């Protein structure tokens, strides 16, 4: 039997896409972002305050997740 999920993950990894998740205050989003980044499925960006995200999720490894705070980021005006 084919490993469908494995094939999907392999395809996602090969595409080398970036995913931006705006719900940095949601623990489920942070956990999913961590898993996706750890498995190299995509470059994962979470929007929110880095300190608050890390404080609210001490058990989640966000070392491979890019955290961007739209309140303080210099490019916010360009993206808005």
C-alpha positions in Angstrom: 0.0 0.0 0.0 1.3 3.5 -0.9 2.2 5.9 1.8 -0.1 8.7 0.6 0.8 11.1 3.5 4.5 10.5 2.9 4.2 11.3 -0.8 2.3 14.5 0.0 5.0 15.5 2.5 7.7 14.7 0.1 6.0 16.8 -2.6 5.5 19.7 -0.3 9.2 19.6 0.8 10.4 19.7 -2.8 8.2 22.7 -3.6 10.1 24.8 -1.0 7.2 27.1 -0.4 6.6 29.7 2.3 3.5 29.6 4.5 2.4 32.6 6.5 0.1 31.9 9.5 -1.5 35.0 11.0 -2.8 33.4 14.1 0.3 33.4 16.3 -1.8 33.6 19.5 -3.4 30.2 18.7 -1.5 27.3 20.3 -2.8 24.9 17.7 -1.3 27.1 14.9 2.0 27.4 16.7 2.2 23.6 17.2 1.3 23.0 13.5 3.9 25.6 12.4 6.5 23.8 14.5 5.8 20.4 13.1 5.7 21.7 9.5 9.0 23.5 10.0 10.7 20.6 11.8 9.7 18.2 9.0 10.9 20.7 6.4 7.5 20.8 4.6 7.8 24.5 4.0 9.4 27.7 5.3 6.9 28.7 8.0 6.2 32.3 9.1 4.0 33.0 12.1 2.7 36.5 12.8 2.7 37.7 16.3 4.8 38.8 19.2 7.8 36.5 19.5 8.0 36.8 23.3 4.3 36.1 23.8 4.3 33.1 21.4 7.3 31.5 23.2 5.9 32.3 26.6 2.5 30.8 25.8 4.0 27.7 24.1 7.0 26.6 26.3 6.7 23.0 25.2 6.8 23.8 21.5 10.1 24.1 19.5 9.8 27.2 17.4 13.5 27.3 16.5 12.8 26.7 12.8 9.7 28.9 12.7 10.2 32.5 11.6 8.2 34.8 13.9 7.3 38.2 12.5 5.7 40.8 14.7 3.5 43.0 12.4 3.4 45.7 15.1 7.2 46.3 15.1 8.3 45.0 11.7 9.7 47.6 9.3 7.9 46.1 6.3 4.4 46.2 7.7 3.6 49.4 5.8 4.8 47.9 2.5 2.6 44.8 3.0 -0.5 46.6 4.2 
